[in-house]
Amino acid sequence: MAENLAYVEKGNGKSVVLLHGFCESKAIWQQLMNELSPRARLLAPDLPGFGENTAIHGDITIDDMAEQVSVWMDEMGIKSASVIGHSLGGYVALALADRYPEKVSALCLFHSTARADAPEKKEKRDQTMKFLEANGVGSFVKNFIPALFAYQHQEKLKNTIGEVIALAAQTPDATAIAVTRAMRDRPERLEVLKNAAFPCLFIAGKEDGAVPYKDLKIQSQLPDQAQLITLENCGHMGMYEKPAECSIALEAFIAK
């Protein structure tokens, strides 16, 4: 039986599930939930091992994480939802749509991708795991988090970046290592996009160093019903770098 996931809920209406990224928690969605809650029932769980959930000890896969989200949705009485996934959360959302397509009425990849890791990215994941084992999450996120923001925002958003670093540093070392391995080994899910019977939204940062914009532009052409929102001068953290644009795009997305 899957562990109950910690979560926050706001608003009423159609269900919208927000899945956070790596070394994040449900807290990253706070501002967007405040903006969007008059229009929908917004639910943001902590993914397994993150936030208020217990640490992961041992192996886990992206499909395992999707299974736990599916069980949580059942517990919350959510038969179907618009699912918004940031980075890692997008990988989990794709796995959920692959395994339980009836539970996904619309899908937003928020700085995320359906591609599997390329060999060079797998090598970087291996290096990350070695660094985490030797130095821990606290040391890792000091460089990892700022690099997710476009260079021109790093000074202007210095306080915000500091808050995100503090949030990320709360991730247990064991969780970070296990989920890095899960991301490295996840399968490609381009077929989920090609076969999607639901609307798909892609929110992409033009300067995202983690998920290349050019590749997301190609992926956005795969579903029959798709829209690409391009965030100029933005890296991997649109909810902080371009909050107004993201709010407008997601408001239209959940209204469909």
N, C-alpha and C positions, 0 to 999 in steps of 0.2 A: 504494500500500500504506500502510495506516495505521501511524503510529508506535506502537511498543510502549508501553503505559501503565505507569508505575510503580504499584506496588500493595503492600498488606500483606495477609497471610492468617493466619487463626487458627482453630483448631478443626477438627472433622471432622463428616461427615454431609451432610445436604442443603445445597445451595449457596444462600447469601444474599449478594447484591451490594448494597453500600452506596455511594451516589453523593452526594458532598458538594455544598455550595452555592457561590455566587459569592464569590470572594476567600477561599476555604477550600481545604483539602486533605484527604487521607485521615486526617490527624491528628485531625480533629474527632470521629472515631468511636472513638477509643482506649478510652474508658471503657466505652462500650456493647459494643464487641467483647470486652472482658475479661469483661463480665457474661454475654454470650450465647454465647461460644465453646464452653462445654460441651455446647451443644445443636445446633450446626450448623457447617458450614464457611463462615466469614465471609470475604469478600473485599472490600476497599475500594480501588479504583483512584484515582489522581489523574486528574481529568478533563483533557482536552487543554488544554495551556497552563498548567496549575496544578501546584503542588507540585514534584515532581522532574522533571516533563516540560519539554521545551523550550517557549519562548514561542511564541504564535501571532503570525505576521506575515501580515497580509492578512485576507481575509474568512473567516468560518466561520459555519455555521448550527447550530441545535440538532440538526437531523437529521444533520449531519456528525459532531457529537459522539456521537450515538447510534450511528452507523455504526462509529465507532472503538471504542466500548464493545462492540458486537457482535463485531467482529474480535477484540478482547481476550478476550471470553468463549470464542470458538472456540479461541484459543491456550491458554486455561486448561482446556479440556475441559469447559466448562460448557454443556450442552445446554439447560437450563432452570433458572431460579433465581427465588427470591423477591427482588424488587428494591425497595429502600428509597431514596427520593430526597429529600434536603433542599433545598427552595427550587429553585435552578437544577438540582440533581440530579433533582428531580421532573419538571422539563420534559424532561430527557434520558430519564428512565425512561418517560414517556408517549410520547415519540417512538420509543423502542425497542419498546414494546408495540404501537404503531401499525404499525411497519414489520415487526417480527418477533414477532408474538403468541405463537408457539410457544416463544419464549425466556423468557417471563415467566409464571411459575406463580402468582404473587401480587404485588400492587403496593401499596406504602405511599407515600402523599403526605405527607411530613413537613414541615409548614409550606410547602406548595406548592399549586399550582392548575393546573387544566386550561384555564383561560380565557386568551385572548390579552390583551395589554396594552390597556387602555382608552386613548383619546386623551390624557388627562391624564397617564397613566403613561408613554406614549411620549414626551411632552414632557419628563418628568423624566429619562428615559433620555438624551435628547439633551443635557440640561443636565449630566448626569453625564459624558458623553463629552467635552464641552467643558472641564469642570473637570479631568478626568484628563489631557487634552492639555496644559492650561496648568500644572497643579500636580503631577501624578503621583499614584500610588497611595498613597504614604506620607501625604500630606496628606488624601486622600480618606477613608481608613479611620479616621482619628482621630475623625470624627464619624459615619461610616456604621455602624461596628460597635456603639458604645454604644447607638445608637438602635434596634438590633435586639432589645435586652433590655427587658423591662417596666421602667417607671420605678422601681418599688419594689425592684428587684433591683440597680440600678446601683451603689449603694454597697456592698451586701453582697457582690456578685460583682466588686468593683473589680479584684482581682488576676486573676481569670479573664478579665475583659474586656480587661485589659492584655495577657494572653497571646494572646488571639484577635486583637487589633489587631496584635501583632508577627507572628503567622502570616499575617494578611491582607496586611501590608505587603510580604511577600516575593513577592506576585503581580507579574509583569512588567506594566509600563504597557500594552504592546501587547496582551497577553492581556486585560486588564481592558476596554480599549476595544473590542476585537473581540467579546468575549462580551456586553458591554452591548448592542451593536448586534444580536447574535444573539437576545438575550432580547426586545428591542424588536420584532423582526420575526417572532417565532415565531408559528405558527398556533394557533388554538383547537383543543383536543383533547377537548372534552366527549363526542364520539362514542366515543372510546376507553373512557370510563367507562360510557357507556350500553350498549356492546356487550361489555363485559368478561366473559369466560368464566372468570375467575379471581377469588379473593377480593381485595377492596380495603380497605385501612385508611387512614383519614384521621386524622392527629395535628395538632390545631389549638390554637393559643394564643388564649385569650379576648381578650388585649390585643395581638395581633399587628398591628403597623401596616403590615407589608408585604403580608400575605395576610389580608384581612378574614375574621373568624370566620364571620359570617353567610353569606358566599358559600360557604365550605367546607361549612357545614352543608347548604346546598342541593345542592352537588355530591355529598355523601355519600349522597344519596338516589337517585342515578342508576344505580349498578351493582346487579345482582341480589343480589350477595353483598358487603355493605359494613358497616363499623363505623366510627363516629366516636368518637375519644377527645378529650375536651375538657380542656385544661389551664388551670385557673383561675389567675389572676394570673400569666400567662406571655405573653411576647412571641413572638419568631420563633426562639428558640434553646433549644428544649425539652431538648436533650441536656445543656445546662448549667444551665438554670433549674429543670427538673423531671426530673432524671436517674432517680430511682426509678420515677416513673410511666411514663416512656418505656421503661425497661427491662422493666417488667411487661407493657406493651402489646405491645412487640416480641417478647418471649418467647412470648406467646400467638399472635402473628401467624405466627412462623416455625414454630410447632408444627402449623399447619394443613396 
